[in-house]
Amino acid sequence: MLNIFKLIFTVVQEGQVRGLGGEEAHALLFRWLNEADPTLAGEVHAAPQKPFSISGVRGAGARRAEGGRHLTVPGTVHLRITSLSAPVHAVLQQVSQQLPGRTVRLGNAVLRCDRAEAVHGPTGRGWEEIWPGPASPEVSLRLHTPTSFRRQGVQIIYPEPGLVFGSLLQRYNAFAGCRLPPEWSQRLGTVRTSRYALRTEAVHFRDYTMIGCRGLVTFTAPPGNPELSALMSGLARLVPYTGVGYKVTMGLGQASYLFPSPPADPPAPPAASGNRSDP
């Protein structure tokens, strides 16, 4: 069950969160899960693929500070939590109905929930709904928060096509209720990066710091592959729900799908950018 839950808060006691605030938001979500269904909370905690993603803390009330975000009174901040499974959707739907007017602690700040809404209403969307829609041989993603990947225990900070679409394919196979044929994974290996404008950024957690990339990246399928173009486009429509890559449950890898793709020469951020054709 796919849905996006937007939680809007007013800061009533000033404080700070580490990094993007995703670590603290992750702990808050597990508190809600445990209060609603301790068995479900244990199952989600143990699962290798988690059925949610979290944006971290954003908004005018969240100012950059050394090592994190400073939440200021009476600023407005918001969290964006997505559901990828029916049980987690049910808990978040319940939370969204009960939370307005209540306060929560995030880091050492206290927030009052002003509004909570489910973007797709109380029933959410089915996974099968990602497939109808325009298909393009060119797919562009905007990486809003630092994005990285893990491969054989090594962190990769460049969004290689196989890593990006591989992470989306893994989450589809884990939660959609059906699995895409293995040969599709091999066909995704023929996708190439056609252009990018990226910069790296560090995110601080309690016990470590992670580096990821932010910005724009465009992928292109080989000519004459309408089925591959449809697969790329369908998986890309998952991005607002699943995120991309590593630590999407703590604010990293938050992204959006751009259709149609932006012009070939987007303004470059103040860091390395260029055209690339993967070997």
Secondary structure, 3 states (H helix, E strand, C coil): CEEEEEEEEEEEECEEEECCCHHHHHHHHHHHHHHHCHHHHHHHHHCCCCCEEECCCECCCEEEECCEEEECCCCEEEEEEEECCHHHHHHHHHHHHHCCCCEEEECCEEEEEEEEEECCCCCCECHHHHCCCCCCCEEEEEEEEEECEEECCEEECCCCHHHHHHHHHHHHHHHCCCCCCHHHHHHHCCCEEEEEEEEEEEEECCCCEEEEEEEEEEEECCCCCHHHHHHHHHHHCCHHHHCCCCCHHHCCCCEEEECCCCCCCCCCCCCCEECCCCC
